[in-house]
Amino acid sequence: MLSYPLSTVKVFNSIFTQLYTPYPIMYAISKLSLKRLILYQAPRGTYDILPADQEYWQFVKSSIIDICRFYGYQKIDTPVFENAGLFVRSIGEETDIVEKEMYTFEDRGGEMMTLRPEGTASICRAYLEHGMHNLTQPVKLYYITQIFRYERPQAGRFRQHWQFGFEAIGDADPALDAEVIDMAWSLYSKLGLRDLVLKLNSIGCRNCRPQYLKTLREYYTDKIDRLCPDCKRRAERNTLRLLDCKNEACIPIAEQAPKSFDCLCTECSDHFDSLKKYLSILGLNFDVDHRLVRGLDYYTKTVFEIQPPGAKGAQSTIGGGGRYDDLIEELGGKAVSAVGFATGFERTILNLKSQDITIPAVANPSTFVAFLGQRAKDKAVEYVTQIRREGMSAILASGNRSLKAQMRQANALSANNTIIIGEDELKDGVVMLRDMSGGEQQRLAFEEVLNRLRG
Ligand code: HAM
């Protein structure tokens, strides 16, 4: 495939348009032809993480790693794609993810594969495949991974996004639900996010939910005509999702609907009460919200979401999770209780930015090495390498530019020191060391400079 570097395209456009086009339409045509000649763009709903943004990503990642260490979670990586059936079975056939959003393809061997649309199902598959039920329970695992969902892109919603998730598998104790919520909350606090809201609900288990769903369907029977087309479609087979519809006509109806937490069996009701007690002990405030049901079918009992202030639209939830006590059995294992959570990097970073949170600056390169002339350049190459071998960062001036241009480069890189090597320095067997913050300069032997850089 033919492709041109951007600079060539720009030059071409400028010559072409100046030769043949009257000025007023030059700009429009130039943009058009530029667009035509750039053959590829990142696919819709995806993006590049450019160097300028990397410090946010590093900050979030390193905070995650600290939090996981504090709470005793170990990292797991799973394949980017899995058998499509794993996700259909786990997430549920009637969900938006399975119905509309999965990237599913037939591989060359004729098997149906899906790019991971969420993390939990893969972790449960790995738990079963590697016999982790033989380990001390609960097994606590975390992942940082790309997720693929064919969604309508908008701020905070992408077709490929990054998630941090963690799962505690093998324990039914509500204290563990509280710990998972606390861990999610601690991450956001560590990052500096403020004014978040914790929403909580219990949607019961396979014993009490059928009765609740029956009550819910009865409630909706004479209201179907007033619902949006999505709700009408879901009314029979995915009734729970009628509760979290964002359509203005559906909200007041959902507000008045019977509440799942009023219809729990004794076990679920005790679990919910204990969870609320533990959250109070932990000092975590929460709003019980009967309309919170989550978009994946595997949840039982606890569901929760954490929302940023003024939450709206696609970014209304920064992270969410819950308990899924039947999933491992559903995937062919014994009944094993589990609870987990996931949050999107993009929404977390959007909130860090909208809350003006200062993140730790990435360390500047310690030393920039400038030179004048070929002989000095040879020395500069040698010194840069020597500094790096000592475990410190050093950057060699690019090309053979003027000293002024080299100093501009050192400033742009925010180097702490610059070593300058010219003809005089070569002759005297020294270098010029310039402190870039104060501007003081000293002629020193390179060994002495190394000593100073070592601190
Ligand atoms: P989820 O709510 O579907 O849950 O996704 C978790 C988080 O991923 C969301 O709160 C949001 O921050 C982010 N997210 C989801 N979709 C997108 C998107 N299209 N673009 C950008 N960010 C997005 C789960 O996936 C469950 N597996 C969570 C879980 C773990 N439950 C139990 N364990």
Residues whose N, C-alpha, C, O or C-beta is under 5 A from the ligand:
A	BS01	HAM	E118 G119 T120 R149 E151 G156 R157 F158 H161 Q163 G165 F166 T317 I318 G319 G320 G321 G322 G340 F341 A342 T343 G344 E346 R347
